[in-house]
């Protein structure tokens, strides 16, 4: 081990850990960010990430990155079939990798059916403890898809076999306790940047609402209502994603007041501090193909960045969703739980004009960031890799 890594923490003192995930940098997405964050300042010689070969990258993988399969089909449907066809071969590759690395643990990361399946099957073959890390619900999240029956079966198998199960939020933890009588552990998305409190700056008086990330089947109708309300107020909406305006128009979004942008992470975090209002939104169950329990437990990864930004937060989702509950619990934003453009316009006006109330919300938002403290959550993650963790037969 060189001097650069000798002072880093090991993921496990028991031995090598293999982390199985379909999403890892340079592949974009929330799960990539989450896994990269939790591994910050961990000795890379103590773990291997078993993932997908990114077809768009020609760079050689790091020594602790192993590819279980290629992916090159740009249709999400065909890509799903491709991954299913290659599960068996990927399991064998993972088994060989675990033996070569003398692995002591396998971590199976969801949301990806194929890769959670690969992790589970390899754990059974090798007899290694499986640590499950579920960023979304499994059965509920795939209830609308062709994988519905397989997802339910895999969920049951993972619940029974896992030595430890992490989930992304207290909302998921509550769901699994109430619905399945299953006790799991919340391991929230961490914020690894050193962050001092950013106070509300009332001098920022632009006329815009900011949305970071994709617009799709879990949020497109709620976002559409907010955009319509903003348009009526002649308020611009900035959407930071790789989406094209034509795709937004196809969803029915009025694009007259929409501006598109894209940032690297450092620039993104800085840009958040210059916005007038930061937007979070989730669809109602009757306007989305997603299962109600999946929608109700979603906690968007961008929420944590918003809480650190020093800017007011507007949330639009049903009353009983975990996202609404969290924002109201910490009084760190305005939540509109009616599908009413008039209510949304009133909320936007309030966030633009009520400096004292907004300053209090922003201060509360920073207090809420303690839930996502990187050191605390990394300690919690590392603590499960010990000999006392035994898989359940």
C-alpha positions as CSV (number, residue, x, y, z in Angstrom):
1,X,0.0,0.0,0.0
2,X,1.4,3.4,-0.9
3,X,1.6,6.4,1.4
4,X,-1.4,8.0,-0.3
5,X,-3.8,5.3,0.9
6,X,-2.0,4.1,4.1
7,X,-3.9,6.7,6.2
8,X,-7.3,6.1,4.7
9,X,-10.0,4.1,6.5
10,X,-10.6,0.5,5.5
11,X,-14.2,-0.3,4.6
12,X,-13.8,-3.5,6.7
13,X,-11.1,-4.7,9.0
14,X,-12.5,-8.2,8.3
15,X,-11.4,-8.3,4.7
16,X,-12.3,-7.2,1.2
17,X,-15.8,-5.8,0.3
18,X,-17.3,-6.1,-3.2
19,X,-20.0,-3.5,-4.0
20,X,-22.3,-4.5,-6.8
21,X,-24.1,-1.6,-8.5
22,X,-25.2,-0.7,-12.0
23,X,-24.5,3.0,-11.3
24,X,-21.1,4.3,-10.6
25,X,-19.1,7.2,-12.0
26,X,-18.7,8.1,-14.8
27,X,-22.2,6.8,-15.3
28,X,-24.5,9.7,-14.2
29,X,-27.4,9.6,-11.7
30,X,-28.3,9.8,-8.1
31,X,-27.1,6.3,-7.2
32,X,-23.7,7.0,-8.7
33,X,-23.4,10.1,-6.5
34,X,-24.6,8.3,-3.4
35,X,-22.1,5.4,-3.8
36,X,-19.2,7.8,-4.6
37,X,-20.0,9.9,-1.6
38,X,-20.2,7.1,0.9
39,X,-16.8,5.8,-0.2
40,X,-15.1,9.1,0.1
41,X,-11.8,8.8,2.1
42,X,-12.1,5.0,2.2
43,X,-9.0,3.0,1.2
44,X,-9.7,1.9,-2.4
45,X,-7.7,-1.2,-1.8
46,X,-10.3,-2.4,0.8
47,X,-13.1,-2.7,-1.7
48,X,-14.0,-3.3,-5.4
49,X,-16.9,-1.9,-7.2
50,X,-18.5,-4.4,-9.6
51,X,-20.5,-2.5,-12.2
52,X,-21.4,-1.9,-15.8
53,X,-18.8,-0.9,-18.4
54,X,-19.7,2.6,-19.6
55,X,-19.9,2.4,-23.4
56,X,-19.3,6.1,-23.7
57,X,-16.0,6.1,-21.8
58,X,-12.7,5.0,-23.3
59,X,-10.7,5.4,-20.0
60,X,-9.3,2.4,-18.4
61,X,-11.0,1.4,-15.1
62,X,-9.3,2.0,-11.8
63,X,-7.7,-1.0,-10.2
64,X,-10.7,-1.4,-7.8
65,X,-13.3,-1.3,-10.5
66,X,-14.5,-4.5,-12.2
67,X,-17.0,-4.8,-15.0
68,X,-19.6,-7.5,-14.8
69,X,-21.2,-6.7,-18.2
70,X,-21.2,-4.2,-21.1
71,X,-24.1,-2.1,-22.0
72,X,-24.5,-0.3,-25.3
73,X,-28.2,-0.4,-26.2
74,X,-29.5,3.2,-25.8
75,X,-33.2,2.1,-25.6
76,X,-34.0,1.5,-21.9
77,X,-36.3,-1.3,-22.8
78,X,-33.7,-3.2,-24.9
79,X,-31.1,-2.4,-22.3
80,X,-33.2,-4.1,-19.7
81,X,-33.5,-7.2,-21.8
82,X,-29.8,-7.2,-22.4
83,X,-29.0,-7.1,-18.7
84,X,-31.5,-9.9,-17.9
85,X,-29.9,-12.1,-20.6
86,X,-26.5,-11.6,-19.0
87,X,-27.3,-12.1,-15.4
88,X,-26.0,-15.7,-15.3
89,X,-22.7,-14.9,-16.8
90,X,-22.4,-11.8,-14.6
91,X,-23.0,-14.0,-11.5
92,X,-20.1,-16.2,-12.5
93,X,-17.8,-13.3,-13.0
94,X,-18.8,-11.9,-9.6
95,X,-18.2,-15.3,-7.9
96,X,-14.7,-15.4,-9.5
97,X,-14.0,-11.8,-8.5
98,X,-15.0,-12.6,-4.9
99,X,-12.7,-15.6,-4.8
100,X,-9.8,-13.7,-6.4
101,X,-10.2,-10.8,-3.9
102,X,-10.8,-13.2,-0.9
103,X,-13.9,-11.1,-0.3
104,X,-15.7,-11.2,3.1
105,X,-18.8,-9.3,2.1
106,X,-21.0,-8.5,-0.9
107,X,-23.0,-5.2,-1.0
108,X,-26.0,-5.3,-3.4
109,X,-27.2,-1.9,-4.4
110,X,-30.7,-1.2,-5.8
111,X,-32.2,0.5,-8.0
112,X,-31.4,-2.0,-10.7
113,X,-33.2,-5.4,-10.7
114,X,-30.4,-7.2,-12.6
115,X,-27.6,-6.1,-10.3
116,X,-29.5,-6.8,-7.1
117,X,-30.2,-10.3,-8.5
118,X,-26.5,-10.7,-9.4
119,X,-25.4,-9.8,-5.9
120,X,-28.0,-12.1,-4.2
121,X,-27.1,-15.1,-6.4
122,X,-23.4,-14.6,-5.9
123,X,-23.8,-14.3,-2.2
124,X,-25.8,-17.6,-2.1
125,X,-23.1,-19.4,-4.2
126,X,-20.1,-18.1,-2.2
127,X,-21.9,-18.1,1.2
128,X,-20.8,-14.5,1.8
129,X,-23.0,-12.2,3.9
130,X,-25.1,-9.9,1.7
131,X,-25.5,-6.3,2.8
132,X,-28.5,-4.8,0.8
133,X,-28.6,-1.1,0.1
134,X,-32.0,-0.2,-1.4
135,X,-32.4,3.3,-2.8
136,X,-35.9,2.6,-3.9
137,X,-38.6,0.1,-3.1
138,X,-38.2,-3.1,-5.1
139,X,-41.6,-4.8,-5.5
140,X,-43.5,-1.5,-5.4
141,X,-41.0,0.3,-7.7
142,X,-41.3,-2.3,-10.4
143,X,-45.0,-3.1,-9.9
144,X,-45.9,-1.4,-13.2
145,X,-43.3,-3.3,-15.2
146,X,-42.8,-6.7,-16.8
147,X,-40.5,-7.5,-13.9
148,X,-43.3,-7.2,-11.3
149,X,-43.5,-10.9,-10.3
150,X,-39.8,-11.4,-10.5
151,X,-39.2,-8.2,-8.4
152,X,-41.6,-9.5,-5.7
153,X,-39.8,-12.8,-5.6
154,X,-36.3,-11.2,-5.5
155,X,-37.4,-8.8,-2.7
156,X,-38.6,-11.7,-0.6
157,X,-35.3,-13.5,-1.2
158,X,-33.2,-10.5,-0.4
159,X,-35.2,-9.7,2.8
160,X,-34.7,-13.2,4.0
161,X,-31.1,-13.7,3.1
162,X,-29.5,-10.3,3.9
163,X,-27.3,-10.0,6.9
164,X,-28.2,-6.3,7.0
165,X,-30.6,-4.1,5.0
166,X,-30.1,-0.4,4.5
167,X,-32.7,1.8,2.9
168,X,-32.5,5.4,1.7
169,X,-34.9,7.2,4.1
170,X,-37.0,6.9,7.2
171,X,-40.0,6.9,4.9
172,X,-38.8,3.6,3.4
173,X,-38.0,2.3,6.9
174,X,-41.5,3.1,8.1
175,X,-43.1,1.4,5.0
176,X,-41.2,-1.8,5.4
177,X,-42.0,-2.0,9.1
178,X,-45.7,-1.3,8.5
179,X,-46.2,-3.3,5.4
180,X,-43.8,-6.3,5.9
181,X,-43.1,-6.2,9.6
182,X,-39.5,-5.9,8.7
183,X,-36.9,-3.8,10.6
184,X,-34.4,-2.2,8.3
185,X,-31.8,0.6,8.8
186,X,-32.0,4.1,7.2
187,X,-28.7,5.1,5.5
188,X,-29.5,8.5,3.9
189,X,-27.7,10.1,1.0
190,X,-24.6,11.8,2.4
191,X,-23.2,15.3,1.8
192,X,-19.4,14.9,1.8
193,X,-18.5,18.5,1.0
194,X,-17.2,20.6,3.9
195,X,-20.1,23.0,4.4
196,X,-20.5,26.1,6.4
197,X,-24.0,27.5,7.0
198,X,-25.1,29.7,4.1
199,X,-27.5,32.3,5.4
200,X,-30.5,33.6,3.5
201,X,-29.5,36.6,1.3
202,X,-32.6,38.8,0.8
203,X,-30.7,40.8,-1.9
204,X,-31.2,37.9,-4.3
205,X,-34.4,39.1,-5.9
206,X,-34.4,37.5,-9.3
207,X,-37.6,36.0,-10.7
208,X,-36.9,32.4,-11.2
209,X,-37.6,28.9,-9.9
210,X,-34.9,26.2,-10.1
211,X,-35.3,22.5,-10.7
212,X,-32.2,20.2,-10.7
213,X,-32.4,16.8,-12.4
214,X,-34.6,14.8,-14.7
215,X,-38.4,15.2,-15.3
216,X,-40.1,11.9,-15.8
217,X,-42.8,9.6,-14.6
218,X,-42.5,10.3,-10.9
219,X,-42.7,14.1,-11.2
220,X,-43.7,15.4,-14.6
221,X,-47.3,16.3,-13.8
222,X,-46.4,18.1,-10.5
223,X,-43.6,20.0,-12.3
224,X,-46.0,20.9,-15.0
225,X,-48.4,22.5,-12.5
226,X,-45.6,24.6,-11.0
227,X,-44.4,25.7,-14.4
228,X,-47.9,26.8,-15.3
229,X,-48.2,28.7,-12.1
230,X,-44.8,30.3,-12.6
231,X,-45.7,31.2,-16.2
232,X,-48.8,33.0,-15.0
233,X,-46.6,35.0,-12.7
234,X,-44.1,35.7,-15.5
235,X,-41.5,33.8,-13.4
236,X,-38.8,31.9,-15.3
237,X,-38.1,28.2,-14.5
238,X,-34.5,27.0,-14.9
239,X,-34.2,23.2,-15.4
240,X,-30.7,21.9,-14.8
241,X,-30.6,18.6,-16.8
242,X,-29.6,17.3,-20.3
243,X,-33.3,17.4,-21.4
244,X,-34.2,19.1,-24.6
245,X,-37.1,21.5,-24.9
246,X,-38.7,19.3,-27.5
247,X,-38.9,16.5,-24.9
248,X,-40.4,18.8,-22.4
249,X,-43.0,20.1,-24.9
250,X,-43.9,16.5,-25.6
251,X,-44.7,16.1,-21.9
252,X,-47.0,19.1,-22.1
253,X,-44.8,21.5,-20.3
254,X,-45.2,25.1,-21.4
255,X,-41.6,26.1,-22.4
256,X,-42.0,29.9,-22.9
257,X,-40.5,30.6,-19.5
258,X,-38.2,27.5,-19.2
259,X,-34.4,27.8,-19.5
260,X,-32.2,24.7,-19.7
261,X,-28.8,24.4,-18.2
262,X,-26.2,21.8,-17.1
263,X,-23.5,22.1,-14.4
264,X,-20.7,20.0,-13.0
265,X,-21.1,19.3,-9.3
266,X,-19.0,22.2,-8.0
267,X,-20.7,24.7,-10.3
268,X,-24.1,23.2,-9.5
269,X,-23.7,23.7,-5.7
270,X,-22.6,27.3,-6.3
271,X,-25.5,27.9,-8.7
272,X,-28.0,26.8,-6.1
273,X,-27.0,29.7,-3.9
274,X,-28.0,32.2,-6.6
275,X,-31.6,31.0,-7.2
276,X,-34.7,32.7,-5.9
277,X,-36.7,29.5,-5.2
278,X,-35.6,25.8,-5.3
279,X,-38.3,23.3,-6.4
280,X,-39.1,19.7,-5.3
281,X,-42.1,17.9,-6.8
282,X,-43.6,14.5,-6.9
283,X,-46.7,13.3,-8.8
284,X,-50.0,12.1,-7.2
285,X,-50.6,8.3,-7.4
286,X,-53.5,8.7,-9.9
287,X,-51.4,10.6,-12.4
288,X,-48.3,8.4,-12.4
289,X,-47.7,4.8,-13.4
290,X,-45.6,4.3,-10.3
291,X,-46.9,2.5,-7.3
292,X,-48.2,4.7,-4.5
293,X,-45.8,3.3,-2.0
294,X,-42.8,4.0,-4.2
295,X,-43.9,7.6,-4.8
296,X,-44.7,8.2,-1.1
297,X,-41.2,7.1,0.1
298,X,-39.1,8.9,-2.5
299,X,-36.7,11.4,-1.1
300,X,-34.9,13.1,-4.0
301,X,-31.2,13.2,-3.7
302,X,-31.1,16.9,-4.7
303,X,-33.0,17.7,-1.5
304,X,-29.8,17.5,0.5
305,X,-28.0,20.0,-1.8
306,X,-31.0,22.3,-1.6
307,X,-31.0,22.3,2.2
308,X,-27.4,23.5,2.2
309,X,-28.0,26.3,-0.4
310,X,-29.4,29.1,1.8
311,X,-32.4,29.5,-0.5
312,X,-36.1,28.9,0.0
313,X,-37.6,25.6,-1.0
314,X,-41.0,25.0,-2.6
315,X,-42.4,21.4,-2.4
316,X,-45.4,20.2,-4.4
317,X,-46.6,16.7,-3.5
318,X,-49.4,14.9,-1.6
319,X,-49.8,15.4,2.2
320,X,-48.9,11.9,3.2
321,X,-45.6,11.6,1.3
322,X,-42.4,11.3,3.3
323,X,-41.0,14.3,1.4
324,X,-43.8,16.6,2.7
325,X,-43.5,15.1,6.1
326,X,-39.8,15.9,6.3
327,X,-40.0,19.5,5.1
328,X,-42.9,20.2,7.5
329,X,-41.1,18.4,10.4
330,X,-38.1,20.7,10.1
331,X,-40.2,23.8,8.9
332,X,-37.6,24.3,6.1
333,X,-39.9,25.1,3.1
334,X,-43.4,25.7,1.9
335,X,-45.4,22.5,1.0
336,X,-48.3,22.8,-1.4
337,X,-50.4,19.6,-1.1
338,X,-53.3,20.6,-3.3
339,X,-53.3,20.3,-7.1
340,X,-54.0,23.9,-7.4
341,X,-52.1,26.4,-9.6
342,X,-53.7,29.2,-7.5
343,X,-52.2,27.7,-4.3
344,X,-48.8,27.4,-6.1
345,X,-48.9,31.0,-7.2
346,X,-49.7,32.1,-3.6
347,X,-46.7,30.0,-2.3
348,X,-44.4,31.4,-5.0
349,X,-45.4,35.0,-4.0
350,X,-45.0,34.2,-0.4
351,X,-41.4,32.9,-0.9
352,X,-40.6,36.0,-2.9
353,X,-41.9,38.5,-0.4
354,X,-41.6,37.1,3.2
355,X,-38.0,37.7,3.9
356,X,-38.2,37.1,7.7
357,X,-40.2,33.9,7.3
358,X,-37.9,32.7,4.5
359,X,-34.8,33.4,6.6
360,X,-36.2,31.2,9.4
361,X,-36.9,28.4,6.9
362,X,-33.4,28.6,5.5
363,X,-31.9,28.4,9.0
364,X,-34.1,25.4,9.8
365,X,-33.0,23.8,6.5
366,X,-29.4,24.0,7.6
367,X,-30.3,22.4,10.9
368,X,-31.9,19.6,9.0
369,X,-28.7,18.8,7.2
370,X,-27.4,17.0,10.3
371,X,-29.5,14.0,9.2
372,X,-27.2,13.7,6.2
373,X,-23.8,14.2,7.9
374,X,-21.2,12.4,6.0
375,X,-19.0,11.3,8.9
376,X,-22.0,9.9,10.9
377,X,-23.4,8.0,7.9
378,X,-20.1,6.6,6.8
379,X,-19.4,5.3,10.4
380,X,-22.8,3.7,10.3
381,X,-22.1,2.0,6.9
382,X,-18.7,0.7,8.0
383,X,-20.0,-0.6,11.3
384,X,-22.0,-3.4,9.6
385,X,-18.8,-5.0,8.1
386,X,-17.9,-7.1,11.1
387,X,-17.9,-10.8,11.9
388,X,-21.2,-10.5,13.8
389,X,-23.1,-9.9,10.5
390,X,-24.4,-13.3,9.5
391,X,-26.7,-14.0,6.6
392,X,-30.1,-15.5,7.3
393,X,-30.8,-18.9,5.7
